[in-house]
Amino acid sequence: MPCKTQLIWGKSPKELRQTTLSDRPKGLIQTVGSNPLPLLISAATLKPEKSIMLYSRQTESVTERLYELYKNLGIKSKKVLIEDPKSTEECAKVVTPDMGDYHLDYTGGTKVMSCGVRSKWLQHGGTPDRCCYVDNRSEELRFDDGETVPINLLITLDTKIKLHGFELLEKRPELGRGPKLSDGAVIAQEALKGDFNSYKSKLGRIAAKVPMDSSDTTPLKPNDFGLKLSQNQIHPKMKSITRSTWKDFFKGKWLEYWIAYLIAKLEKEEPMRIHAGVSVGTAGGGSFELDVIGIRRHKTYVISCTTDSKPSEAKMKLFEVYMRARQMGGTLARSAIVAGLDWAEEGDGSIHDRVEDLEEVARRAWDSPNSPKVFGLRHMREWAGIGISEPNLSSLKKWLSR
């Protein structure tokens, strides 16, 4: 059995460094499906000398992306087309006698592909101790003889985006005089200790005072509004992008900064790479934004943030973040929404929890161990320590530990 292998990805795949390696397989056969991440995990863990990717025309682009990444892992790859992936006979036909000496990863592809390939591979001498799949629930590489290898990889956001066929357009720039993550915490303390919606309106008025026009010579002084932020004033002479960032911050982006700040505080034992305001381009020329995204080892955590208190808006965000998380990290990804949802009173005087209502929608929509999590105002008040002796981050920490 191969030993644990840890791979650390730098800013580009060429900066990949392997820390341990033994018992390197002669080759690895992989059935390719629509999600490339489990295949990369398997190949990076086993580190075979050679890879044979069995793919269909529907997964040709996925195979090509894996082919390029495997080059940087030092794995020689061969692509083999299965003309009819719905036929077990056609799937078995591509398995040649020499492949019986290789390892087999049947995580990807259709059930027909996995069944046809595995059956023929066993006939050619394949054995259960060399046959495996990536187990999403246990986060292990599980072999058919019962042995397991823990998944222990670190993959950067840039690599994950490329792996799934997207393009990194922009990360929110770190501006010397722009908002800091801790500034989000300052706003949260003020916004959550009273009427949340009223304070949102106040923040809107503050945002309107950010000097954006060249004729406006009056700086905005946060201290005038009881806010001790990293900048004593937002001055007209600041760069336009800096002033624009501050304006967006007051209009609601502060929540993203605060969530990123909280995650950074929690993730000291096993650091998570945290990004906020990431713009991603799609193959069709479109784009979408990820509010907060965290990468810990091979896992992706995506959080959508909105100060809106309308259930309809939160529901739309919930469905979007689940889809975007799956696009970025496949079935291993975690998704959540942080929204201004609170308790609601019905006409008959009964009280119900809008957070629980939305989580029930998620449970019904996705029968998955990774269904999206919903955090509302009561969670945010706990995180800020409002009404309690000290901040309580247990709900956020529990979600991040999944």
N, C-alpha and C positions, 0 to 999 in steps of 0.2 A: 504493500500500500504506500502511496506517496505521503510524504510528511506534510505538515502544515506549510503553506507557502504564503508569504505576505508580499504583496506588490504595492509599491507606492508610486502613484502617478504625479508627475510634476505639472508644469504649465503646459507641456505638450507631451504626446505619447512617447517621444524620443527620450524623455527624462525618466522613463520607467526604470526602477531599480529593483532587483530581486534580492531579498535578504537570505532566503534559504531555499535549497533545492536538493532533492535526492530521489533516486528511483524514478528517473525521468522516463515516461512511456515512449515506446517506439513511435506510436502514432495515436491519433484520436479521431474517431469518426463521429460526426455530429449531424443530426437531422435538424434542418434550419426552418424555424417558424417565423412569425411576424415580430416576435420580441427578441432582439439580439443580446440583451443583458445577461440572461442565464448562460448563454453559450460562451460569452466572454469570461464570465465567472469560472465556468468549468475549465476552459482552456488556460486561463491565467493561474488556476490552482494546480492543475495537473502538469502544465508546461510540457506538452509533448514535443518530440522532435518534428513531427509532421501532423498536419491537420487535413482531414478530408471532409468537406462540407457537402452534404447531400441536400439539394434544394429543388424547389419547383420554380416555375416562371413567376409565380406570385411573390416569391421571396428573393428574387434575383438582386434587388437593390440592397436588401439586408445582408445578403451574402457578400456583396462587393464591399460594404462598409467593414464587415468583420475581417475580410481578406486584408484590407489595408491596415487595420489595427493589429492583426496577428503578425504582420511584418515587423512591427515595433516590439513584439514580444519575442522575436527571434524564432518564430514558428513558420516553417515552410508550409504553404497551404495549396490545396488542390480543390477545385470546384467541380462537382459532379451533378449534372442535371437529371432529375427524375421527370420524365415526360408526362406521366399520369400519376400524380400523388394520391389519387383515389383508388388505385389498383395495388393490392398487396404484391401481386406478381411483378408489376413494373418496379415497385420499390425494392423488392428482393433482388431483381435482376442486376442492379448497380453494385451489389456487394460481391466483391471478387474474393477468391480463396486467400490471397495474401492479407486481406483485412482481418482475418481471424486472429492474427497476432496483435491487433491494435486494441485500444480501449474504445468503448462505445458510450456516447452520451446521447440519450434519446429524449432529452427534455423538450426540445423544439419540434416543430412540424406537427402534422396531423397524427391522430391515433393510428390511422392506416399506415402512414410512413414508419412510425415507431415500431409497429407490430411486424410489418414486412421486413424491415431492415434487421431488427433484432433476431427474428427467427432464422434468417439466412446467415447472419453473423455467427450464431450459435452452431449452425451446421458446419461452418468453416473453422470451428475450434475455439470460438469465443467462450469465455467463462464468466460466471457471475461476479467474481472479484474484480473484473475489468469492465463491468457494465454499470452505468450510473445515471443519475438524474439530479437536478438541482431542486432541493426541497425548500419551497418558499416559507413554509410555516416554521420549520426548525432551523432554517438558514444553514443547511449543511449540504454537502455533496454526499448523496446516499447511494451506496453500492448494493447490488442485488444479493450479495452474500450477507448483508446485514451490517457491514462496516460503514462508518461515516467519517467524513473529513470536514471540520468546521470551515465555513467561508470566512476568510480573513484578508480582505482586500480594501484598498483605499483608492477610489476613482474620483477624479476631479469633475467639477461641473462641466468644464469645457469638453472633456472626453465623453461624458454622458450625452451632451447635446449632439456632438458629432456622431456618436454611435447610433442615435435614433433618427438621424437624417435631418437634423435641424442646424441652424447657424446662430451662433452667439452674436447678436447685434450690438448689445450695449449692457454694461453693468453700471449701476448708479455710481457716478464718479465720486471719489473722496475729495471733497473740496476743503481746502484749508480753513476757510471761514464759513463753511456750510454747516448744516445741522449735524450734531453728533448723536450716536445711539442713546447716550445718556439724556439728551434733550427730550427724547420721546418719553423717558421716565418722568421728567419734570411735568410735562403736559398731562400725562396719565394721572398723576397725583391730584392735579387740580380738576381734571375732567370727571373723575370718578367719585369724588367725595361729596358731590351734590347732584343736581339735576343734570344728567349727561347731555340731553338734547339742548338744554339752555346754554351749556358751556360750549357745545359745538357751534351754536350761533355766535357766541362771543369770539370764538376762534376764527369764524368767518369774517367778522368785523376786523380782527387783527390782521388777517391775510390781506384784506382790502387796503390796509395802510402800508403794506410793503411797497417801497418806491420802485415802480417799474418804468415810469415815463421819465425821459430825460429832463422834463420841465419840473419834476417833483424833487425838490431839494431837501425835503424834511425826512430825516432818518426815522426808522421805527425803533423804539426803545422797549424791548420786552419787559424791562423792570417797571415801566409805567403801568403794566397790566398784571403785576405781581408774579412775573415769570423770571426766574434767575437761570438764564440759558448760557450756553458757551460763548455767545456773542452778546455784548452789551447793547449793540445796535446793528441794525441792518441798514447800511448806508447806501445812498444813491450811487456812490463811486465804486461800490463793489461790482464785480463782473456780473453781466446779465444772467448767466447761468446760475450763479450763486444766489442772486435775488429771487430768481424763478424757483429755485429749489426750496428756499425758505417759504415762499408763498404757498407752494404745494404742501409743504410740511404743516403749516397752520391749517390748511384746508382739509387735512385728514391723513396725510402720509405719516404723521407723527406716530400713528398706531403701528406701522411697519417697523419704524425705528425702535419703538419700545419692545415689540415682540422679539426682534433680533437681539436687543439688549438683554432681555430675560433669558433667552436661549444661551447666549454667550456666558451668562452667570452660572447657568446650570451645567454646562458642558466643560467642566474643568478637568475631570478625571479622564475622559476620553473625548478630546476636543473635536468639535464639529466645525466644518467649514461653512460659514454662514454668509449668504449673499442676499441683498435686498434690492428690489427694483431692477430685476433682470429682464431684458427684452430679447426675445427669441424669434428668429425668422423661420418661416416655413418654406417648403419647396415651391409652393404656389405663389410666392411673393408676399404673403401676408405675414403677420407677426402677432405675438401675444406677450403679455408681461406676467412674470412671476413675482408676487409681492415679497415673500420671504422664502428662501430655499436653503435647506441645510443638507450637507453631505457628511455622513459618518460612515467610514469604510465604504461598502458597496451600496448602502441604503440611501434613499432620497426622501427628504421630508419637505413637503410643499405646503405653505400656509397662505391662505387668502385673507386679507384684512379689509374690513369695511366698518366705518363708524355708523353706517346706516342702520336704523332700527326696524325697517320694514321687512317682514318675513319673506315677501316676494323677492326682494333684492338679495336677501341672504340665501334663499333657495337657489337662485340663479348662480350665485357665487359658489355655492356648494357643489353643484353639478360641474361647473367649469373647473374648479380646483381638482376634483377627482379625475377628470379627463386629462388635465395637464400633468398631474403627478404620474399617471399611468404612461403618458407619452415620454416623460423624462426618466422614469425608473421602473417601468413595467409593473408586474404584479408585486414586486418587492417594495414599491413606493408607499409612503404614508402621506395622507392629505388631511388638512383641517381648515376650518374657517373660524376666524375670530370676528364676531359681529356685535353690534350694539343691541342685541336682543335681550329682552327682560321678561319678567312676568307680565301677563296680560289679564285684564278683567273682562269677563263676558257680560252680556246684558242682564243675565240672571244673577249677577254678583259672584259667580264662581271664578276662581283663579286657576290659570294653567301656565305651564312653563313653555315658552316659545322655543327655547333651546331643545328641550326634550321632544317637542313636536317635530322639529327639523331633523333630529337624530333618528326619530322613528321613520321619517321619510327616507333617510339614507339606508336604514336597515332593510326596508322593504325593497328599495331600488337595487341594492347590491348585497347579495348573500356572500359576503367576503370577510375574511379575518382583517382585511385592511380597509373596511368601509370608512368613509371620512368622519372625522370627529368635529363636533360643534362646540365652540366656546362662546359664552355670552357675557353680559355685564357682571353677573354674579361671580364668574370665574375671574374676570379682570379685576374686580374689587378685592378678591382674595389675593391675587398676585401683587396688587399695590398695597396690601395691608390695610385697606379701608375698613374700619369698624372692628378690627381685630388687633391683637397685641403686636403682631409682626407679619410681614408678607408670607403667604402660603402658596408655594409654587408646585404643590404635590400633584395637582391635576395635569399641569403642563409636563412635569417630569415623568409622570406615568405614561403619557402619550409618547414622549420621546424615547422611552425605554422599550417600546413595543417592537 
